[in-house]
Amino acid sequence: MIDGFFYGLIELDVIYYYQVSVLYETHWEVSAIQFIELQKQFPLFSATTADEWETSVVPNETETAAFVSGEVLQSFQPAQARIGIILRGSATAFTHDTKIVRKFTAPHLFGLSALFALTPSYPTEIIAASSGEIFWLEGQAIHRLLQNSSGFLDQYLQVTSEKLIFLNAHIDLLLHETARERIEAFLIHTWKRTGNPCRTPYNRKEWAQYLGISRASLYRELHALEEKGWIEMKNKEIHLTKIILEKRT
């Protein structure tokens, strides 16, 4: 009777550990597939090997979740330190006074700036602009990847540097005193990246918020630049003429 009882317990233990083992292996299979997709889409993971990923990332440190338009993806004071990787959809970064800092679409990652701060506090709030899907990776996993993968460390530093360059460019833009100076600086910066025609991800309202000016000022100054022959506007595209390029570059 007692022997049967103990055999029953042993059998239950075997079943439990088997189920946990299968669950763990299944999670790693899913995690491995996610890692392959991340490697394809994001430079941050391009120099990390599958072995480095497996030894650095604990199964419960990743999560894939759906989101809807208007959902807060990252608050100013997040509950946990982690990075978000938008796999599908789009989002916008807002300041405390609801000014737009950046608008981005998948694939895009965010959350690096304060990941290892003693009290994580972000300068922007990330709000979904459409429905989509996001992949979360905990800060502890990032920390181990930095320790275990020199390739990941190199890419992490590069991505962080690029984000700092973007923020510095935005700060430099806002240092211009007049609306026209800010518009000209933005157009020249965009032209250097994309050439003609200049394409901005913002609509007029969002663009005005990004520049820190009113919509009326934006419309007025764009019209003035067009009258001077410095730009040509057609639909949502802006073509910079030789006049402005010679004067501002």
SELOZA-699301 format. One record per residue: x negated, y, z negated of N, C-alpha, C, O in turn; residue in one letter. Coordinates in steps of 0.05 Angstrom, whole numbers, plus 5000, padded with zeros to 4 digits. Layout:
N
  n.X  n.Y  n.Z ca.X ca.Y ca.Z  c.X  c.Y  c.Z  o.X  o.Y  o.Z aa
    X    Y    Z    X    Y    Z    X    Y    Z    X    Y    Z  A
...
***
This chain:
249
  n.X  n.Y  n.Z ca.X ca.Y ca.Z  c.X  c.Y  c.Z  o.X  o.Y  o.Z aa
 4983 4976 5000 5000 5000 5000 4983 5025 5000 4987 5043 5016  M
 4963 5025 4981 4945 5048 4979 4927 5050 5004 4923 5072 5015  I
 4918 5026 5012 4901 5026 5037 4916 5037 5060 4905 5053 5076  D
 4941 5030 5063 4958 5040 5085 4961 5070 5083 4961 5084 5103  G
 4963 5080 5058 4966 5109 5054 4941 5124 5064 4943 5144 5078  F
 4918 5113 5055 4893 5126 5063 4888 5124 5093 4878 5143 5105  F
 4894 5101 5105 4892 5098 5134 4909 5119 5148 4902 5130 5169  Y
 4933 5123 5137 4951 5143 5148 4939 5171 5148 4941 5186 5167  G
 4927 5178 5125 4914 5204 5123 4891 5207 5143 4888 5228 5155  L
 4875 5186 5145 4853 5186 5164 4863 5190 5192 4852 5206 5208  I
 4885 5176 5199 4896 5178 5225 4906 5207 5231 4902 5217 5253  E
 4919 5219 5210 4928 5247 5213 4905 5266 5217 4906 5284 5233  L
 4883 5261 5202 4859 5278 5205 4847 5275 5233 4840 5295 5245  D
 4846 5251 5243 4836 5246 5270 4853 5261 5291 4842 5274 5309  V
 4879 5259 5288 4898 5272 5307 4894 5302 5305 4893 5316 5325  I
 4891 5313 5280 4888 5342 5276 4863 5352 5289 4863 5371 5304  Y
 4840 5338 5283 4815 5347 5295 4814 5344 5325 4802 5359 5339  Y
 4828 5324 5335 4830 5320 5364 4845 5343 5376 4837 5354 5397  Y
 4868 5351 5363 4884 5373 5374 4868 5399 5373 4869 5415 5392  Q
 4853 5404 5351 4837 5428 5348 4815 5428 5370 4809 5448 5382  V
 4803 5405 5374 4781 5402 5393 4791 5408 5421 4779 5423 5437  S
 4815 5397 5428 4827 5402 5454 4834 5431 5458 4829 5443 5479  V
 4845 5443 5436 4852 5471 5437 4828 5489 5441 4828 5507 5457  L
 4806 5482 5427 4781 5497 5429 4769 5495 5457 4761 5515 5469  Y
 4769 5470 5468 4758 5466 5495 4775 5481 5516 4764 5492 5534  E
 4801 5479 5512 4819 5493 5531 4814 5523 5530 4814 5536 5551  T
 4810 5534 5506 4805 5563 5503 4779 5570 5518 4778 5591 5531  H
 4759 5553 5515 4734 5560 5528 4736 5558 5558 4723 5572 5573  W
 4753 5539 5568 4758 5538 5597 4770 5563 5606 4762 5574 5627  E
 4790 5574 5592 4803 5599 5599 4783 5622 5597 4782 5639 5614  V
 4767 5621 5575 4747 5642 5571 4727 5642 5594 4718 5663 5603  S
 4719 5618 5602 4699 5616 5624 4710 5628 5650 4696 5641 5665  A
 4736 5623 5655 4749 5634 5679 4750 5664 5677 4745 5678 5697  I
 4758 5674 5654 4759 5703 5649 4731 5715 5654 4729 5737 5666  Q
 4710 5702 5644 4683 5713 5647 4675 5715 5676 4663 5734 5684  F
 4682 5694 5692 4675 5695 5720 4689 5718 5734 4677 5732 5751  I
 4714 5724 5727 4729 5746 5738 4716 5773 5730 4714 5791 5746  E
 4708 5774 5704 4695 5799 5694 4669 5804 5709 4663 5827 5716  L
 4654 5783 5714 4629 5786 5729 4633 5797 5757 4618 5814 5766  Q
 4655 5789 5769 4661 5798 5797 4668 5828 5797 4661 5842 5816  K
 4683 5837 5777 4695 5863 5777 4679 5885 5763 4681 5909 5770  Q
 4663 5877 5742 4651 5897 5725 4621 5894 5724 4611 5873 5717  F
 4606 5915 5731 4576 5915 5730 4566 5908 5702 4545 5897 5699  P
 4582 5915 5681 4573 5910 5653 4566 5881 5649 4548 5875 5633  L
 4580 5862 5662 4576 5834 5657 4560 5820 5680 4556 5796 5679  F
 4551 5836 5700 4539 5824 5724 4513 5810 5718 4506 5791 5732  S
 4498 5818 5697 4472 5806 5692 4473 5787 5668 4452 5778 5658  A
 4497 5781 5658 4501 5762 5636 4506 5734 5647 4522 5731 5665  T
 4493 5714 5635 4498 5686 5644 4521 5674 5629 4530 5684 5608  T
 4532 5652 5640 4554 5638 5627 4546 5627 5600 4562 5627 5581  A
 4521 5618 5598 4511 5607 5572 4509 5629 5551 4517 5625 5528  D
 4500 5653 5559 4498 5676 5541 4526 5684 5532 4530 5691 5508  E
 4545 5683 5550 4573 5690 5543 4584 5670 5522 4596 5677 5502  W
 4579 5644 5527 4590 5623 5510 4578 5623 5482 4592 5618 5462  E
 4552 5630 5480 4539 5630 5454 4545 5656 5439 4539 5658 5415  T
 4555 5677 5452 4559 5703 5440 4588 5709 5433 4594 5723 5414  S
 4607 5697 5448 4635 5705 5445 4651 5682 5432 4653 5660 5443  V
 4662 5688 5408 4679 5669 5393 4707 5670 5406 4716 5691 5413  V
 4720 5647 5408 4746 5646 5422 4766 5667 5414 4780 5678 5430  P
 4768 5672 5387 4789 5691 5378 4781 5720 5381 4795 5738 5371  N
 4758 5725 5394 4749 5753 5398 4757 5764 5425 4749 5787 5431  E
 4772 5749 5440 4782 5759 5466 4812 5757 5467 4824 5740 5453  T
 4825 5774 5482 4854 5773 5485 4861 5786 5512 4851 5807 5519  E
 4879 5773 5526 4891 5785 5550 4920 5791 5545 4935 5774 5536  T
 4928 5816 5551 4955 5824 5545 4966 5842 5567 4952 5856 5581  A
 4993 5840 5570 5006 5858 5589 5013 5884 5576 5017 5885 5551  A
 5015 5906 5592 5024 5931 5581 5043 5944 5600 5045 5937 5623  F
 5058 5964 5590 5078 5978 5606 5072 6008 5607 5057 6018 5590  V
 5083 6022 5626 5078 6051 5628 5086 6065 5603 5108 6060 5591  S
 5069 6084 5594 5074 6099 5569 5064 6086 5544 5064 6099 5523  G
 5054 6061 5545 5043 6048 5522 5016 6059 5515 4999 6064 5532  E
 5011 6063 5489 4985 6073 5480 4966 6049 5479 4970 6030 5464  V
 4945 6050 5495 4925 6029 5497 4903 6033 5477 4892 6014 5466  L
 4896 6058 5472 4875 6064 5452 4883 6090 5439 4887 6111 5452  Q
 4885 6090 5412 4891 6114 5397 4866 6128 5389 4844 6118 5393  S
 4869 6152 5377 4845 6167 5368 4831 6153 5345 4807 6155 5342  F
 4847 6139 5329 4837 6124 5306 4845 6095 5308 4865 6087 5296  Q
 4831 6079 5324 4839 6051 5329 4836 6034 5304 4820 6039 5286  P
 4853 6014 5303 4853 5996 5279 4828 5978 5279 4819 5969 5258  A
 4817 5973 5303 4793 5955 5304 4775 5965 5327 4784 5977 5346  Q
 4749 5959 5323 4729 5967 5343 4729 5946 5365 4722 5923 5361  A
 4736 5954 5389 4736 5936 5412 4736 5952 5438 4742 5976 5438  R
 4730 5939 5460 4732 5952 5486 4755 5941 5501 4763 5917 5498  I
 4767 5957 5517 4790 5949 5534 4782 5949 5563 4768 5967 5572  G
 4789 5928 5577 4783 5926 5606 4809 5923 5621 4822 5903 5620  I
 4816 5944 5636 4841 5943 5651 4837 5926 5676 4821 5933 5694  I
 4851 5904 5677 4850 5885 5700 4869 5893 5722 4863 5889 5746  L
 4893 5902 5714 4913 5911 5733 4927 5936 5722 4931 5939 5698  R
 4934 5955 5740 4948 5978 5731 4931 6003 5729 4908 6003 5739  G
 4941 6024 5716 4927 6049 5713 4933 6062 5686 4952 6054 5673  S
 4916 6081 5679 4919 6094 5653 4907 6122 5654 4892 6129 5673  A
 4913 6138 5634 4903 6166 5633 4892 6171 5605 4903 6163 5585  T
 4869 6186 5604 4857 6194 5579 4865 6222 5572 4862 6240 5589  A
 4877 6226 5548 4886 6252 5540 4871 6262 5515 4862 6246 5499  F
 4867 6288 5513 4856 6300 5489 4877 6303 5468 4901 6297 5473  T
 4870 6313 5444 4889 6317 5422 4911 6337 5431 4934 6334 5422  H
 4904 6356 5448 4924 6376 5456 4937 6368 5483 4946 6385 5498  D
 4936 6342 5489 4949 6330 5513 4938 6339 5540 4952 6338 5560  T
 4914 6349 5540 4901 6355 5566 4889 6330 5577 4879 6313 5562  K
 4890 6327 5603 4879 6304 5617 4849 6305 5619 4838 6326 5628  I
 4835 6285 5610 4806 6283 5613 4799 6266 5638 4781 6273 5653  V
 4814 6245 5641 4808 6227 5664 4832 6209 5670 4847 6202 5652  R
 4835 6203 5695 4856 6185 5704 4842 6162 5719 4825 6167 5737  K
 4848 6137 5712 4834 6115 5725 4852 6092 5730 4873 6088 5718  F
 4844 6076 5750 4859 6052 5757 4840 6028 5754 4816 6030 5753  T
 4852 6004 5754 4837 5979 5751 4819 5976 5776 4827 5984 5798  A
 4796 5964 5772 4784 5955 5747 4770 5978 5733 4756 5994 5745  P
 4774 5980 5706 4762 6001 5691 4760 5992 5662 4778 5979 5651  H
 4738 6000 5648 4735 5993 5620 4732 6019 5604 4723 6039 5614  L
 4741 6017 5579 4739 6040 5561 4734 6031 5532 4737 6007 5526  F
 4726 6049 5515 4722 6043 5487 4693 6040 5478 4687 6033 5455  G
 4674 6046 5496 4646 6042 5490 4635 6064 5471 4617 6060 5455  L
 4647 6088 5473 4634 6112 5461 4632 6110 5430 4612 6120 5419  S
 4651 6099 5417 4650 6098 5387 4650 6069 5377 4658 6064 5354  A
 4642 6051 5393 4645 6022 5386 4630 6015 5361 4640 5999 5345  L
 4606 6027 5357 4590 6020 5334 4588 6042 5313 4570 6042 5296  F
 4606 6061 5314 4606 6083 5294 4616 6072 5267 4631 6052 5267  A
 4607 6084 5246 4615 6074 5219 4646 6076 5216 4658 6059 5204  L
 4657 6098 5226 4686 6101 5226 4695 6108 5254 4695 6131 5262  T
 4701 6088 5270 4708 6092 5298 4730 6113 5302 4752 6111 5292  P
 4723 6134 5317 4742 6155 5323 4737 6164 5352 4714 6172 5359  S
 4757 6162 5369 4753 6168 5397 4763 6196 5404 4782 6206 5393  Y
 4749 6209 5423 4756 6236 5431 4782 6237 5448 4793 6259 5451  P
 4790 6215 5458 4814 6214 5475 4833 6191 5467 4825 6172 5454  T
 4858 6195 5476 4878 6174 5473 4884 6163 5500 4889 6178 5519  E
 4883 6136 5503 4888 6124 5529 4917 6114 5530 4925 6098 5514  I
 4932 6125 5550 4960 6118 5553 4964 6106 5581 4955 6117 5601  I
 4979 6083 5582 4984 6070 5607 5000 6088 5626 5021 6099 5618  A
 4992 6090 5651 5006 6106 5671 5024 6088 5688 5041 6098 5703  A
 5020 6062 5685 5037 6042 5700 5036 6016 5684 5022 6014 5664  S
 5051 5996 5692 5049 5970 5679 5024 5956 5690 5014 5963 5711  S
 5014 5938 5674 4989 5924 5683 4981 5903 5662 4997 5893 5646  G
 4955 5897 5663 4944 5876 5646 4916 5885 5636 4901 5897 5651  E
 4911 5879 5610 4886 5888 5598 4872 5865 5584 4885 5847 5573  I
 4846 5865 5585 4829 5845 5571 4815 5859 5548 4800 5878 5553  F
 4818 5849 5524 4805 5861 5500 4781 5844 5492 4783 5819 5492  W
 4760 5857 5484 4736 5843 5474 4727 5857 5449 4721 5881 5449  L
 4725 5841 5427 4719 5853 5401 4690 5863 5399 4672 5853 5413  E
 4686 5883 5382 4660 5895 5378 4639 5875 5369 4615 5878 5377  G
 4647 5856 5352 4627 5836 5343 4616 5819 5366 4593 5812 5366  Q
 4633 5813 5385 4624 5798 5409 4605 5815 5425 4585 5804 5435  A
 4611 5840 5428 4593 5859 5443 4566 5860 5429 4545 5859 5442  I
 4566 5861 5402 4542 5862 5387 4524 5838 5392 4500 5840 5396  H
 4537 5814 5392 4521 5789 5397 4511 5788 5426 4489 5778 5431  R
 4528 5797 5445 4519 5798 5473 4494 5816 5476 4476 5809 5491  L
 4494 5838 5461 4471 5857 5463 4446 5843 5451 4424 5848 5460  L
 4450 5826 5431 4427 5812 5419 4417 5789 5437 4393 5784 5439  Q
 4436 5775 5449 4430 5750 5463 4424 5753 5493 4412 5735 5505  N
 4431 5776 5505 4428 5779 5534 4415 5806 5541 4427 5827 5537  S
 4390 5804 5550 4376 5828 5558 4389 5841 5583 4389 5865 5586  S
 4401 5824 5600 4415 5835 5623 4439 5850 5615 4445 5871 5627  G
 4454 5840 5595 4477 5855 5586 4469 5881 5573 4482 5901 5576  F
 4447 5881 5558 4437 5905 5545 4431 5927 5566 4439 5950 5562  L
 4417 5919 5587 4410 5938 5608 4435 5950 5621 4437 5974 5625  D
 4455 5933 5626 4480 5942 5639 4496 5960 5620 4509 5979 5628  Q
 4496 5952 5594 4510 5968 5574 4499 5996 5572 4514 6016 5572  Y
 4473 5998 5572 4460 6025 5571 4466 6041 5596 4471 6065 5595  L
 4466 6027 5619 4472 6041 5644 4501 6052 5645 4506 6075 5652  Q
 4520 6035 5638 4548 6043 5638 4553 6065 5618 4567 6084 5624  V
 4541 6063 5594 4544 6084 5574 4533 6110 5584 4544 6131 5580  T
 4509 6109 5597 4497 6133 5608 4515 6146 5629 4517 6171 5630  S
 4527 6130 5646 4544 6141 5667 4568 6155 5655 4577 6175 5665  E
 4579 6143 5633 4602 6156 5620 4594 6183 5607 4609 6202 5608  K
 4570 6184 5596 4560 6208 5584 4556 6230 5606 4562 6253 5601  L
 4546 6221 5629 4543 6240 5651 4570 6251 5660 4572 6275 5665  I
 4590 6234 5661 4617 6244 5668 4627 6264 5648 4638 6285 5656  F
 4624 6258 5622 4634 6276 5602 4618 6303 5602 4630 6324 5598  L
 4592 6301 5607 4576 6326 5608 4585 6343 5632 4585 6367 5631  N
 4591 6329 5654 4600 6344 5678 4627 6358 5672 4631 6381 5681  A
 4644 6345 5657 4670 6357 5650 4666 6381 5632 4678 6402 5635  H
 4647 6378 5612 4641 6400 5594 4630 6424 5610 4637 6447 5606  I
 4611 6418 5629 4599 6439 5645 4621 6453 5662 4620 6477 5665  D
 4640 6438 5672 4662 6450 5687 4678 6469 5670 4685 6491 5680  L
 4684 6462 5645 4700 6479 5628 4685 6504 5618 4697 6522 5607  L
 4659 6504 5621 4643 6527 5613 4646 6550 5633 4640 6573 5626  L
 4656 6544 5657 4661 6566 5676 4685 6582 5665 4705 6571 5656  H
 4682 6608 5667 4702 6625 5654 4728 6628 5669 4750 6627 5657  E
 4727 6631 5695 4751 6637 5710 4763 6611 5723 4749 6591 5727  T
 4788 6613 5730 4802 6590 5743 4789 6584 5770 4785 6561 5776  A
 4782 6605 5785 4770 6600 5811 4743 6587 5809 4736 6569 5825  R
 4727 6595 5789 4700 6582 5786 4703 6553 5779 4688 6536 5789  E
 4723 6546 5763 4727 6518 5755 4737 6502 5780 4728 6479 5784  R
 4754 6513 5796 4764 6499 5819 4741 6495 5839 4738 6473 5850  I
 4725 6515 5844 4703 6513 5862 4683 6492 5852 4674 6475 5868  E
 4677 6493 5827 4658 6473 5815 4668 6445 5818 4653 6426 5824  A
 4694 6441 5813 4707 6415 5815 4705 6405 5844 4698 6382 5849  F
 4712 6422 5863 4712 6415 5891 4684 6407 5901 4681 6388 5916  L
 4664 6423 5893 4637 6417 5901 4628 6391 5889 4615 6375 5903  I
 4634 6386 5864 4626 6361 5851 4639 6337 5865 4627 6317 5869  H
 4665 6340 5871 4679 6319 5885 4668 6314 5913 4665 6292 5922  T
 4662 6336 5927 4650 6334 5954 4624 6319 5954 4618 6304 5972  W
 4608 6324 5933 4582 6310 5931 4585 6280 5928 4568 6264 5936  K
 4608 6272 5916 4613 6243 5911 4627 6230 5935 4621 6208 5942  R
 4646 6244 5947 4663 6232 5967 4660 6243 5995 4669 6231 6014  T
 4648 6268 5997 4647 6281 6023 4674 6292 6030 4693 6292 6014  G
 4677 6301 6055 4702 6312 6065 4720 6290 6076 4709 6272 6089  N
 4746 6291 6072 4760 6310 6055 4757 6302 6025 4752 6279 6019  P
 4759 6323 6008 4758 6318 5979 4784 6305 5970 4805 6316 5974  C
 4781 6282 5957 4805 6268 5947 4804 6268 5917 4784 6258 5905  R
 4825 6277 5904 4826 6276 5874 4848 6256 5866 4869 6255 5879  T
 4843 6242 5844 4864 6223 5835 4887 6237 5821 4907 6224 5814  P
 4885 6264 5817 4906 6278 5802 4927 6291 5821 4920 6300 5843  Y
 4951 6292 5811 4971 6310 5823 4965 6338 5814 4947 6342 5797  N
 4980 6359 5824 4973 6386 5817 4976 6392 5787 4960 6407 5776  R
 4996 6381 5774 5000 6385 5745 4976 6373 5730 4965 6386 5712  K
 4969 6349 5737 4946 6335 5723 4920 6350 5728 4903 6352 5711  E
 4917 6359 5753 4892 6373 5761 4889 6399 5744 4867 6405 5735  W
 4911 6413 5742 4910 6438 5726 4903 6432 5697 4888 6447 5684  A
 4914 6411 5686 4908 6403 5658 4878 6396 5656 4865 6403 5636  Q
 4868 6381 5675 4840 6373 5675 4822 6398 5675 4801 6398 5662  Y
 4829 6418 5691 4813 6442 5693 4818 6461 5670 4803 6480 5666  L
 4838 6456 5654 4844 6474 5632 4856 6501 5640 4851 6521 5628  G
 4872 6500 5662 4885 6524 5672 4914 6519 5677 4923 6496 5675  I
 4930 6539 5683 4958 6535 5688 4962 6526 5717 4945 6531 5734  S
 4985 6514 5722 4991 6506 5750 4993 6530 5768 4985 6529 5791  R
 5005 6552 5758 5007 6576 5774 4980 6586 5783 4976 6594 5806  A
 4960 6585 5764 4933 6594 5771 4921 6576 5792 4907 6585 5810  S
 4926 6550 5789 4915 6531 5808 4926 6536 5836 4910 6538 5855  L
 4952 6539 5839 4964 6544 5865 4954 6571 5877 4948 6573 5900  Y
 4953 6591 5860 4945 6618 5869 4916 6617 5879 4910 6629 5900  R
 4898 6605 5864 4870 6605 5872 4864 6587 5896 4847 6594 5913  E
 4878 6565 5899 4875 6548 5922 4884 6563 5947 4872 6561 5968  L
 4907 6577 5945 4917 6593 5967 4897 6615 5975 4892 6620 5998  H
 4884 6628 5955 4865 6649 5960 4840 6637 5974 4830 6650 5992  A
 4831 6614 5965 4808 6601 5978 4814 6593 6007 4797 6595 6025  L
 4839 6585 6012 4847 6578 6039 4848 6603 6056 4841 6603 6080  E
 4858 6625 6045 4860 6650 6060 4832 6660 6068 4828 6672 6089  E
 4812 6655 6050 4785 6664 6056 4771 6646 6076 4749 6652 6086  K
 4783 6623 6082 4771 6604 6101 4751 6586 6088 4735 6573 6101  G
 4751 6584 6061 4733 6567 6047 4742 6538 6045 4726 6520 6044  W
 4768 6534 6046 4779 6507 6046 4802 6505 6065 4814 6525 6073  I
 4808 6481 6073 4831 6475 6090 4848 6453 6076 4837 6432 6070  E
 4873 6458 6072 4890 6439 6057 4910 6426 6076 4923 6440 6092  M
 4912 6400 6074 4931 6385 6090 4942 6362 6073 4927 6344 6065  K
 4968 6363 6067 4980 6344 6049 4965 6345 6022 4963 6365 6009  N
 4954 6322 6013 4940 6321 5988 4909 6322 5991 4894 6319 5972  K
 4900 6327 6016 4872 6328 6021 4862 6356 6024 4876 6374 6034  E
 4838 6361 6014 4825 6387 6016 4799 6384 6030 4781 6369 6022  I
 4796 6399 6052 4771 6399 6068 4755 6423 6062 4765 6446 6065  H
 4730 6420 6053 4713 6442 6047 4699 6451 6073 4688 6435 6088  L
 4700 6477 6079 4688 6488 6104 4659 6495 6099 4649 6494 6077  T
 4645 6501 6121 4617 6508 6119 4612 6532 6102 4591 6535 6089  K
 4632 6551 6101 4628 6575 6086 4623 6570 6057 4604 6580 6045  I
 4641 6554 6044 4638 6548 6015 4614 6531 6010 4600 6534 5990  I
 4608 6512 6028 4585 6494 6025 4559 6510 6026 4540 6504 6011  L
 4557 6530 6044 4533 6546 6046 4530 6564 6021 4507 6570 6013  E
 4552 6574 6010 4551 6592 5988 4548 6578 5961 4537 6589 5942  K
 4557 6553 5959 4558 6540 5932 4540 6515 5930 4540 6502 5909  R
 4526 6508 5951 4508 6485 5949 4480 6492 5957 4462 6474 5956  T
***
